[in-house]
Amino acid sequence: MTRAAAGSGQAPMLETRSLCRSFGALEVAREVNFRLEPGARHALIGPNGAGKTTFVNLLTGVLSPSRGSVLLEGEDVTALPQAKRVKRGIARTFQITQLFRGLTVQENVCIAVSERLGVGGAMLRPAGKRRDVIDEASRLLKMLRLGEDAGRRVGELPYGRQRLVEIAIALGLDPRVLLLDEPAAGIPSAESHILLDAIAALPKHIAVLIIEHDMDLVFRFAERITVLVGGGIFAEGTPAEIAANSEVRSVYLGTALDA
């Protein structure tokens, strides 16, 4: 069972308050106040070195902040480790796929579903012993148009489809928040529409944040965009507002939007 959609008028699905992180004298996150609303389709952009991946690591518990807080639906989760944040509903993908390449597509997704249901040990038995796990994995693969690849080993798939498998695994964790860290990385531009279609088909109750350099994908996907520069929020607004912002163009977008 998936979690119910968050109702209107509730706290942000994910929020940071005065979030900071320093490595010695180097400040890589500066007073970041960020809100990801229930059901959001939000993009985080910025130049290389802006602190985007560091910010995601702070959201997911890979890093602890020097000061400030992270809240999930109004509850402070700053002190929770990564695994417990996943249990609370925060899932992510990575810039480089992290998959079991020797296992089949379906087996990869089944592992995620089994872990969420607390029956990970069942994966040591024949797959048919957990019909509920198999059925859910099959549903996710069909949703992402991966059904025909279910029995193939992940290492046999083109890289673009491996990215879709990673999204299926994240969805197997039944997230309330899905963080996609450069989902188009390594995918030929001619195939990026496959990824965009998959993201567009995600359940509406899941709040999605993508960190991405592909501006075509960002502006086709996002309803709201945050621009990060030097570890701090430089600008935020609708795609139209960001595209029209001359300061954003000067520090990051340049002529990309005119190409």
Rosetta blueprint (number, residue, H / E / L):
1 M L
2 T L
3 R L
4 A L
5 A L
6 A L
7 G L
8 S L
9 G L
10 Q L
11 A L
12 P L
13 M L
14 L E
15 E E
16 T E
17 R E
18 S E
19 L E
20 C E
21 R E
22 S E
23 F E
24 G L
25 A L
26 L E
27 E E
28 V E
29 A E
30 R E
31 E E
32 V E
33 N E
34 F E
35 R E
36 L E
37 E L
38 P L
39 G L
40 A L
41 R E
42 H E
43 A E
44 L E
45 I E
46 G L
47 P L
48 N L
49 G L
50 A L
51 G L
52 K H
53 T H
54 T H
55 F H
56 V H
57 N H
58 L H
59 L H
60 T H
61 G L
62 V L
63 L L
64 S L
65 P L
66 S L
67 R E
68 G E
69 S E
70 V E
71 L E
72 L E
73 E L
74 G L
75 E E
76 D E
77 V L
78 T L
79 A L
80 L L
81 P L
82 Q H
83 A H
84 K H
85 R H
86 V H
87 K H
88 R H
89 G L
90 I E
91 A E
92 R E
93 T E
94 F L
95 Q L
96 I L
97 T L
98 Q L
99 L L
100 F L
101 R L
102 G L
103 L L
104 T E
105 V H
106 Q H
107 E H
108 N H
109 V H
110 C H
111 I H
112 A H
113 V H
114 S H
115 E H
116 R H
117 L H
118 G L
119 V L
120 G H
121 G H
122 A H
123 M H
124 L H
125 R L
126 P L
127 A H
128 G H
129 K H
130 R L
131 R H
132 D H
133 V H
134 I H
135 D H
136 E H
137 A H
138 S H
139 R H
140 L H
141 L H
142 K H
143 M H
144 L L
145 R L
146 L L
147 G H
148 E H
149 D H
150 A L
151 G L
152 R L
153 R E
154 V H
155 G H
156 E H
157 L L
158 P L
159 Y H
160 G H
161 R H
162 Q H
163 R H
164 L H
165 V H
166 E H
167 I H
168 A H
169 I H
170 A H
171 L H
172 G H
173 L L
174 D L
175 P L
176 R L
177 V E
178 L E
179 L E
180 L E
181 D E
182 E L
183 P L
184 A L
185 A L
186 G L
187 I L
188 P L
189 S H
190 A H
191 E H
192 S H
193 H H
194 I H
195 L H
196 L H
197 D H
198 A H
199 I H
200 A H
201 A L
202 L L
203 P L
204 K L
205 H L
206 I L
207 A E
208 V E
209 L E
210 I E
211 I E
212 E L
213 H L
214 D L
215 M H
216 D H
217 L H
218 V H
219 F H
220 R H
221 F H
222 A L
223 E L
224 R E
225 I E
226 T E
227 V E
228 L E
229 V E
230 G L
231 G L
232 G E
233 I E
234 F E
235 A E
236 E E
237 G E
238 T L
239 P H
240 A H
241 E H
242 I H
243 A H
244 A L
245 N L
246 S H
247 E H
248 V H
249 R H
250 S H
251 V H
252 Y H
253 L H
254 G L
255 T L
256 A H
257 L H
258 D H
259 A L
